Amino acid sequence: MIDPILLNTPMYRCDALGRRLDCTVSIKLETANPVRSFKARGTELVSSLLTEQERTAVVCASAGNLGQALAWSGRRRGLRVTVVASRRAPAAKLERIRALGAELMVVDGDFEMAREQAVSIARSRGIRLVEDSLDVETCEGAATIGLELADAEDAFDAVLIALGGGAMATGIGYVLKSLTPGVEVICVQPAGAPAMTRSWHARRVITTQSYDTIADGVAGRYPIPAVVDDLLVVADDAVLVRESSIIAGVRMLWEHTGLVVEPSAALGVAAVLEDPGRFAGRHVVTVICGGNVDPDAYRGWISA
């Protein structure tokens, strides 16, 4: 059901980055596709099922990447796609959603406000609401990354996964714990948006009043209870990293791999930078989950 263009993304060792981080580092490159993020794996599944059900419209709330992916997948199948986003979302992501043909509604406030508006639209129009991480299709789509990791010829010790709503972490984590249980699944989240990580450690939902991070793709205040429950089963650890480390990770990925990544995609590198002893001499895979950046902000990060 998923377009092959989104599957079997490159995975390779990056010796230059590994030397800098004092461990073996492999990159799983989820930005090498038309929407420059992993999200389309899930939206392809959602859109395919909606088409089979003869549904014609769908709505989601998005920090940017899910909206782009749903717009891309929906346009290919003739679906009317509505995306609700926060005015705080990067302008480049909002422009891309419009360019892909979706109806974009921009709301004041943060992502949680956008989610509330999307729920209201789905109810009033009687259309399907796609809730990232809550809808199992989004987790199953992300889980195909795990299938590709499990099939990799080059064995590895740990995988570092950006943690936001939890679709990627639970999807990949479920597959790896099923097929390669010796691999450590480590989720990484900004200290400025810690709700899911705090929930994992507390083993219950912990909400926050606000968030403050450049990693907009993983910023949220209200973890989904079912996702927390799933994460407790499949994740070995969840860690928080500082903004300075995230910026350093963005810069290092540009310097040593030539990749333009958004801050969420640099969380794995940030985790190694903050705890080098934990990873010294090990082989880690970091999932490069998105590459949709604001050009002006990006230039500031790599020149910092």
Kinemage of the C-alpha trace (Angstrom):
@kinemage 1
@onewidth
@group {chain A} dominant
@subgroup {mainchain}
@vectorlist {calphas} color= white
{ca met a 1} P 0.000 0.000 0.000
{ca ile a 2} L 3.005 2.288 0.491
{ca asp a 3} L 4.560 3.765 -2.626
{ca pro a 4} L 7.995 2.133 -3.099
{ca ile a 5} L 9.572 5.576 -3.416
{ca leu a 6} L 9.153 5.929 0.354
{ca leu a 7} L 10.564 2.510 1.242
{ca asn a 8} L 14.071 1.041 1.587
{ca thr a 9} L 15.591 4.408 2.366
{ca pro a 10} L 19.397 4.567 2.480
{ca met a 11} L 21.206 3.238 5.526
{ca tyr a 12} L 24.962 3.559 5.735
{ca arg a 13} L 27.865 4.010 8.091
{ca cys a 14} L 29.159 7.549 8.402
{ca asp a 15} L 32.801 7.212 9.418
{ca ala a 16} L 33.433 10.952 9.646
{ca leu a 17} L 30.585 11.412 12.109
{ca gly a 18} L 31.571 8.267 13.986
{ca arg a 19} L 35.116 9.526 14.516
{ca arg a 20} L 33.737 12.769 15.894
{ca leu a 21} L 31.368 10.952 18.270
{ca asp a 22} L 33.781 8.130 19.247
{ca cys a 23} L 31.422 5.360 18.175
{ca thr a 24} L 30.253 3.660 15.008
{ca val a 25} L 27.362 5.652 13.558
{ca ser a 26} L 24.962 4.556 10.862
{ca ile a 27} L 22.423 6.878 9.281
{ca lys a 28} L 18.888 5.773 8.361
{ca leu a 29} L 17.932 8.487 5.911
{ca glu a 30} L 14.188 9.145 5.974
{ca thr a 31} L 14.471 12.462 4.141
{ca ala a 32} L 15.276 10.919 0.740
{ca asn a 33} L 11.713 11.097 -0.567
{ca pro a 34} L 9.237 13.625 -2.013
{ca val a 35} L 8.085 14.985 1.364
{ca arg a 36} L 11.479 14.822 3.098
{ca ser a 37} L 10.268 12.959 6.179
{ca phe a 38} L 9.171 9.513 7.331
{ca lys a 39} L 5.540 10.583 7.773
{ca ala a 40} L 4.398 9.503 4.312
{ca arg a 41} L 4.860 5.848 5.244
{ca gly a 42} L 1.864 6.256 7.545
{ca thr a 43} L -0.184 8.593 5.353
{ca glu a 44} L 0.164 6.206 2.428
{ca leu a 45} L -1.501 3.522 4.528
{ca val a 46} L -4.223 5.881 5.767
{ca ser a 47} L -4.975 7.190 2.275
{ca ser a 48} L -5.045 3.715 0.735
{ca leu a 49} L -7.568 2.514 3.293
{ca leu a 50} L -9.745 5.602 2.844
{ca thr a 51} L -9.772 5.034 -0.909
{ca glu a 52} L -10.843 1.424 -0.407
{ca gln a 53} L -13.664 2.672 1.830
{ca glu a 54} L -14.680 5.197 -0.863
{ca arg a 55} L -14.084 8.080 1.526
{ca thr a 56} L -13.337 11.412 -0.141
{ca ala a 57} L -12.005 13.747 2.542
{ca val a 58} L -9.655 13.745 5.518
{ca val a 59} L -8.342 16.226 8.084
{ca cys a 60} L -5.343 16.276 10.417
{ca ala a 61} L -3.514 18.566 12.788
{ca ser a 62} L 0.153 18.890 11.997
{ca ala a 63} L 3.336 20.569 13.076
{ca gly a 64} L 4.216 20.495 9.379
{ca asn a 65} L 5.532 17.133 8.234
{ca leu a 66} L 2.378 15.057 8.715
{ca gly a 67} L 0.398 17.675 6.821
{ca gln a 68} L 2.792 17.587 3.891
{ca ala a 69} L 2.734 13.808 3.816
{ca leu a 70} L -1.044 13.561 4.007
{ca ala a 71} L -1.393 16.194 1.282
{ca trp a 72} L 0.994 14.236 -0.959
{ca ser a 73} L -0.641 10.865 -0.342
{ca gly a 74} L -4.157 12.265 -0.552
{ca arg a 75} L -3.575 14.161 -3.781
{ca arg a 76} L -2.371 10.966 -5.470
{ca arg a 77} L -5.663 9.293 -4.556
{ca gly a 78} L -8.083 12.147 -5.155
{ca leu a 79} L -8.789 12.902 -1.495
{ca arg a 80} L -9.667 16.376 -0.236
{ca val a 81} L -7.136 17.041 2.495
{ca thr a 82} L -7.473 19.683 5.209
{ca val a 83} L -4.517 20.436 7.453
{ca val a 84} L -4.726 22.496 10.641
{ca ala a 85} L -1.436 23.957 11.829
{ca ser a 86} L -0.189 26.421 14.376
{ca arg a 87} L 0.869 29.865 13.249
{ca arg a 88} L 4.164 29.046 15.005
{ca ala a 89} L 4.982 26.276 12.516
{ca pro a 90} L 7.893 27.017 10.165
{ca ala a 91} L 6.737 29.013 7.161
{ca ala a 92} L 8.519 26.626 4.793
{ca lys a 93} L 6.395 23.714 6.023
{ca leu a 94} L 3.161 25.683 5.702
{ca glu a 95} L 4.026 26.796 2.179
{ca arg a 96} L 4.760 23.218 1.179
{ca ile a 97} L 1.384 22.019 2.503
{ca arg a 98} L -0.366 24.622 0.338
{ca ala a 99} L 1.787 23.739 -2.669
{ca leu a 100} L 0.698 20.115 -2.382
{ca gly a 101} L -2.925 21.131 -2.766
{ca ala a 102} L -4.270 20.794 0.775
{ca glu a 103} L -6.621 23.252 2.415
{ca leu a 104} L -4.511 24.817 5.154
{ca met a 105} L -6.072 26.345 8.251
{ca val a 106} L -3.683 28.239 10.515
{ca val a 107} L -4.659 28.808 14.147
{ca asp a 108} L -3.237 30.920 16.916
{ca gly a 109} L -1.640 28.994 19.747
{ca asp a 110} L 0.409 25.804 19.665
{ca phe a 111} L -0.007 22.340 18.173
{ca glu a 112} L -2.497 21.273 20.839
{ca met a 113} L -4.795 24.117 19.748
{ca ala a 114} L -4.473 22.907 16.159
{ca arg a 115} L -5.425 19.410 17.280
{ca glu a 116} L -8.586 20.715 18.951
{ca gln a 117} L -9.576 22.566 15.773
{ca ala a 118} L -8.985 19.464 13.633
{ca val a 119} L -11.260 17.431 15.907
{ca ser a 120} L -13.955 20.075 15.520
{ca ile a 121} L -13.638 20.102 11.716
{ca ala a 122} L -13.849 16.324 11.494
{ca arg a 123} L -16.997 16.322 13.594
{ca ser a 124} L -18.728 19.159 11.751
{ca arg a 125} L -17.897 17.860 8.249
{ca gly a 126} L -18.307 14.179 9.066
{ca ile a 127} L -14.879 13.285 7.678
{ca arg a 128} L -11.996 11.118 8.835
{ca leu a 129} L -9.677 12.644 11.414
{ca val a 130} L -6.094 11.384 11.265
{ca glu a 131} L -4.433 11.649 14.672
{ca asp a 132} L -0.729 11.030 14.468
{ca ser a 133} L 0.463 8.331 16.889
{ca leu a 134} L -3.070 7.559 18.101
{ca asp a 135} L -4.198 6.085 14.781
{ca val a 136} L -2.451 2.759 14.463
{ca glu a 137} L -1.880 3.274 10.734
{ca thr a 138} L 0.603 6.047 11.479
{ca cys a 139} L 2.493 3.714 13.813
{ca glu a 140} L 2.351 0.828 11.336
{ca gly a 141} L 3.713 3.052 8.586
{ca ala a 142} L 6.618 4.089 10.767
{ca ala a 143} L 7.131 0.453 11.748
{ca thr a 144} L 8.213 -0.341 8.196
{ca ile a 145} L 11.401 1.561 9.065
{ca gly a 146} L 11.918 -1.039 11.766
{ca leu a 147} L 11.493 -3.858 9.250
{ca glu a 148} L 14.237 -2.337 7.110
{ca leu a 149} L 16.508 -1.870 10.126
{ca ala a 150} L 15.950 -5.479 11.192
{ca asp a 151} L 16.919 -6.646 7.689
{ca ala a 152} L 20.141 -4.611 7.631
{ca glu a 153} L 23.250 -6.704 6.990
{ca asp a 154} L 25.338 -4.547 9.331
{ca ala a 155} L 24.437 -5.436 12.933
{ca phe a 156} L 24.049 -2.588 15.412
{ca asp a 157} L 23.695 -2.208 19.180
{ca ala a 158} L 21.242 0.661 19.605
{ca val a 159} L 18.843 2.833 17.654
{ca leu a 160} L 18.213 6.486 18.518
{ca ile a 161} L 14.696 7.665 17.686
{ca ala a 162} L 13.263 11.175 17.921
{ca leu a 163} L 10.313 11.163 20.311
{ca gly a 164} L 7.316 13.422 19.750
{ca gly a 165} L 3.838 11.963 19.596
{ca gly a 166} L 5.348 8.499 19.566
{ca ala a 167} L 4.371 6.935 16.213
{ca met a 168} L 7.934 6.433 15.041
{ca ala a 169} L 9.239 5.280 18.426
{ca thr a 170} L 6.447 2.781 19.047
{ca gly a 171} L 6.413 1.512 15.469
{ca ile a 172} L 10.147 0.970 15.155
{ca gly a 173} L 10.412 -0.198 18.752
{ca tyr a 174} L 7.727 -2.838 18.343
{ca val a 175} L 9.401 -4.351 15.286
{ca leu a 176} L 12.911 -4.352 16.741
{ca lys a 177} L 11.807 -5.843 20.051
{ca ser a 178} L 10.038 -8.571 18.077
{ca leu a 179} L 12.795 -9.333 15.573
{ca thr a 180} L 16.069 -8.084 17.116
{ca pro a 181} L 15.440 -7.985 20.883
{ca gly a 182} L 19.109 -7.378 21.672
{ca val a 183} L 19.007 -3.905 20.092
{ca glu a 184} L 18.554 -1.084 22.602
{ca val a 185} L 15.701 1.262 21.661
{ca ile a 186} L 16.442 4.766 22.944
{ca cys a 187} L 13.984 7.624 22.502
{ca val a 188} L 15.283 11.191 22.480
{ca gln a 189} L 13.300 14.343 23.176
{ca pro a 190} L 14.178 18.020 23.725
{ca ala a 191} L 14.359 19.124 27.338
{ca gly a 192} L 12.182 22.040 26.253
{ca ala a 193} L 9.345 19.674 25.289
{ca pro a 194} L 9.632 16.830 27.807
{ca ala a 195} L 6.063 15.579 28.283
{ca met a 196} L 6.398 12.151 26.672
{ca thr a 197} L 9.776 11.415 28.249
{ca arg a 198} L 8.525 12.423 31.673
{ca ser a 199} L 5.498 10.212 31.116
{ca trp a 200} L 7.694 7.243 30.199
{ca his a 201} L 9.755 7.602 33.358
{ca ala a 202} L 6.699 8.152 35.560
{ca arg a 203} L 4.835 5.301 33.841
{ca arg a 204} L 1.780 7.560 33.547
{ca val a 205} L 0.752 10.571 31.506
{ca ile a 206} L 2.515 13.779 32.487
{ca thr a 207} L 1.394 16.966 30.749
{ca thr a 208} L 3.154 20.323 30.565
{ca gln a 209} L 1.790 23.858 30.395
{ca ser a 210} L 4.041 24.878 27.510
{ca tyr a 211} L 7.073 23.925 25.457
{ca asp a 212} L 10.081 25.811 24.174
{ca thr a 213} L 12.277 24.131 21.573
{ca ile a 214} L 13.519 24.613 18.025
{ca ala a 215} L 12.576 20.966 17.368
{ca asp a 216} L 9.024 21.876 16.364
{ca gly a 217} L 8.339 18.451 14.886
{ca val a 218} L 8.382 16.765 18.296
{ca ala a 219} L 6.896 19.517 20.452
{ca gly a 220} L 3.720 18.687 22.336
{ca arg a 221} L 2.133 19.078 25.760
{ca tyr a 222} L -0.416 16.262 26.029
{ca pro a 223} L 0.852 12.698 25.554
{ca ile a 224} L -1.728 10.185 24.336
{ca pro a 225} L -2.291 7.593 27.126
{ca ala a 226} L -2.382 4.604 24.758
{ca val a 227} L 0.903 5.698 23.189
{ca val a 228} L 2.558 5.994 26.595
{ca asp a 229} L 1.412 2.454 27.363
{ca asp a 230} L 2.883 1.176 24.087
{ca leu a 231} L 6.132 3.055 24.632
{ca leu a 232} L 6.581 1.463 28.048
{ca val a 233} L 6.598 -1.940 26.338
{ca val a 234} L 8.993 -1.243 23.467
{ca ala a 235} L 11.434 1.471 24.626
{ca asp a 236} L 14.490 0.744 26.754
{ca asp a 237} L 15.088 4.377 27.644
{ca ala a 238} L 13.890 7.914 27.008
{ca val a 239} L 16.308 10.805 27.414
{ca leu a 240} L 16.163 14.588 27.213
{ca val a 241} L 18.732 16.781 25.455
{ca arg a 242} L 19.533 20.484 25.586
{ca glu a 243} L 18.879 22.972 22.787
{ca ser a 244} L 22.610 23.655 22.451
{ca ser a 245} L 23.219 19.963 21.762
{ca ile a 246} L 20.435 19.865 19.169
{ca ile a 247} L 21.976 22.812 17.333
{ca ala a 248} L 25.385 21.149 17.523
{ca gly a 249} L 23.840 17.987 16.076
{ca val a 250} L 22.296 19.880 13.158
{ca arg a 251} L 25.658 21.468 12.440
{ca met a 252} L 27.593 18.200 12.721
{ca leu a 253} L 25.239 16.410 10.354
{ca trp a 254} L 25.807 19.155 7.801
{ca glu a 255} L 29.576 19.213 8.312
{ca his a 256} L 30.189 15.455 8.397
{ca thr a 257} L 27.400 14.006 6.236
{ca gly a 258} L 26.334 16.869 3.985
{ca leu a 259} L 22.741 16.445 5.160
{ca val a 260} L 20.338 19.312 5.716
{ca val a 261} L 18.191 18.202 8.643
{ca glu a 262} L 15.575 19.753 10.841
{ca pro a 263} L 16.267 19.828 14.592
{ca ser a 264} L 14.120 16.765 15.322
{ca ala a 265} L 16.398 14.714 13.080
{ca ala a 266} L 19.465 15.771 15.068
{ca leu a 267} L 18.182 14.496 18.414
{ca gly a 268} L 20.066 11.198 18.121
{ca val a 269} L 23.378 12.960 17.577
{ca ala a 270} L 22.557 15.284 20.469
{ca ala a 271} L 22.034 12.271 22.746
{ca val a 272} L 25.494 10.913 21.922
{ca leu a 273} L 27.068 14.333 22.459
{ca glu a 274} L 25.541 14.588 25.932
{ca asp a 275} L 26.445 11.069 27.077
{ca pro a 276} L 29.479 9.963 25.067
{ca gly a 277} L 30.554 7.310 27.563
{ca arg a 278} L 27.308 5.421 27.110
{ca phe a 279} L 27.905 4.992 23.381
{ca ala a 280} L 31.698 4.787 23.172
{ca gly a 281} L 32.771 1.860 21.019
{ca arg a 282} L 29.197 0.861 20.191
{ca his a 283} L 27.405 0.813 16.844
{ca val a 284} L 24.403 3.113 16.921
{ca val a 285} L 21.829 3.920 14.257
{ca thr a 286} L 20.241 7.345 14.261
{ca val a 287} L 17.065 7.874 12.266
{ca ile a 288} L 17.158 11.075 10.219
{ca cys a 289} L 13.427 11.663 10.347
{ca gly a 290} L 12.928 15.035 8.634
{ca gly a 291} L 14.644 17.651 6.535
{ca asn a 292} L 12.101 20.448 6.174
{ca val a 293} L 13.789 23.558 7.539
{ca asp a 294} L 13.331 27.298 7.538
{ca pro a 295} L 16.312 28.538 5.489
{ca asp a 296} L 17.064 31.562 7.675
{ca ala a 297} L 16.888 29.588 10.916
{ca tyr a 298} L 19.022 26.825 9.420
{ca arg a 299} L 21.761 29.216 8.378
{ca gly a 300} L 21.856 30.471 11.945
{ca trp a 301} L 22.193 26.965 13.384
{ca ile a 302} L 25.049 25.850 11.163
{ca ser a 303} L 26.976 29.064 11.706
{ca ala a 304} L 26.501 29.117 15.487
